[in-house]
Amino acid sequence: MATGIKNTTESKAHEKVDSAAKVAHKGVDSAAEMKEQSQERIEEVAHQISEQAHKIAETAKSQSEKVSSAVGEYAKEHPVKTIGIAFLAGALAASFLCKRK
């Protein structure tokens, strides 16, 4: 009779261990799935940010080229004014630098 009780106790213990193992396995699977989803979302956001940065860089380059072209045309059309503006800008810069000391 002692053997029967021992086998029943062992059987119940095995069932409890198996049940706990199943719960732990489900938890590990859920954590792994959440990690995958998080990583995919991070990669998606990084890709979107990269695309936006490229668009901003292209826009900045385009605007820079437009400004450079406009300044070049103005300098060709008004060379004396351009020299005067450059001289005044240099004088102002020198004045600010001398006042700092």
FENMO-V234929 format. One record per residue. N is the residue number from 1. PSI is psi in whole degrees, -180 to 180 (NA if undefined). D_CENTER is the distance of its C-alpha to the mean C-alpha in Angstrom with 2 decimals. Layout:
n = (N | N)
psi = (PSI | PSI)
d_center = (D_CENTER | D_CENTER)
//
This chain:
n = (1 | 2 | 3 | 4 | 5 | 6 | 7 | 8 | 9 | 10 | 11 | 12 | 13 | 14 | 15 | 16 | 17 | 18 | 19 | 20 | 21 | 22 | 23 | 24 | 25 | 26 | 27 | 28 | 29 | 30 | 31 | 32 | 33 | 34 | 35 | 36 | 37 | 38 | 39 | 40 | 41 | 42 | 43 | 44 | 45 | 46 | 47 | 48 | 49 | 50 | 51 | 52 | 53 | 54 | 55 | 56 | 57 | 58 | 59 | 60 | 61 | 62 | 63 | 64 | 65 | 66 | 67 | 68 | 69 | 70 | 71 | 72 | 73 | 74 | 75 | 76 | 77 | 78 | 79 | 80 | 81 | 82 | 83 | 84 | 85 | 86 | 87 | 88 | 89 | 90 | 91 | 92 | 93 | 94 | 95 | 96 | 97 | 98 | 99 | 100 | 101)
psi = (-34 | -35 | -38 | -42 | -39 | -44 | -39 | -43 | -44 | -40 | -45 | -39 | -43 | -40 | -43 | -42 | -44 | -42 | -44 | -39 | -40 | -44 | -44 | -41 | -43 | -40 | -43 | -43 | -42 | -43 | -41 | -40 | -42 | -39 | -43 | -46 | -41 | -43 | -41 | -41 | -42 | -44 | -39 | -46 | -41 | -40 | -43 | -43 | -41 | -43 | -43 | -40 | -41 | -40 | -43 | -42 | -41 | -42 | -44 | -42 | -43 | -45 | -40 | -43 | -39 | -45 | -44 | -42 | -43 | -42 | -42 | -42 | -41 | -42 | -36 | -38 | -32 | 71 | -37 | -44 | -40 | -43 | -41 | -44 | -44 | -41 | -46 | -41 | -42 | -40 | -42 | -44 | -44 | -39 | -44 | -40 | -37 | -34 | -27 | -32 | NA)
d_center = (69.00 | 66.77 | 65.17 | 64.34 | 62.65 | 60.72 | 59.51 | 58.50 | 56.58 | 54.83 | 54.05 | 52.52 | 50.53 | 49.19 | 48.27 | 46.37 | 44.52 | 43.68 | 42.50 | 40.28 | 38.88 | 38.07 | 36.26 | 34.28 | 33.45 | 32.21 | 30.00 | 28.51 | 28.00 | 26.28 | 23.92 | 23.13 | 22.56 | 20.21 | 18.18 | 18.08 | 17.05 | 14.20 | 12.97 | 13.49 | 11.60 | 8.44 | 9.05 | 9.90 | 6.95 | 4.85 | 8.15 | 8.53 | 5.82 | 7.48 | 10.71 | 10.50 | 9.91 | 12.86 | 14.88 | 14.58 | 15.59 | 18.43 | 19.59 | 19.70 | 21.60 | 23.94 | 24.66 | 25.28 | 27.69 | 29.46 | 29.96 | 31.13 | 33.51 | 34.87 | 35.49 | 37.19 | 39.41 | 40.32 | 41.24 | 43.45 | 45.12 | 45.65 | 45.92 | 47.98 | 45.69 | 42.70 | 44.57 | 45.50 | 41.94 | 40.74 | 43.64 | 42.93 | 39.23 | 40.31 | 42.98 | 40.62 | 38.14 | 41.09 | 42.44 | 39.25 | 39.00 | 42.68 | 42.49 | 39.74 | 42.15)
//
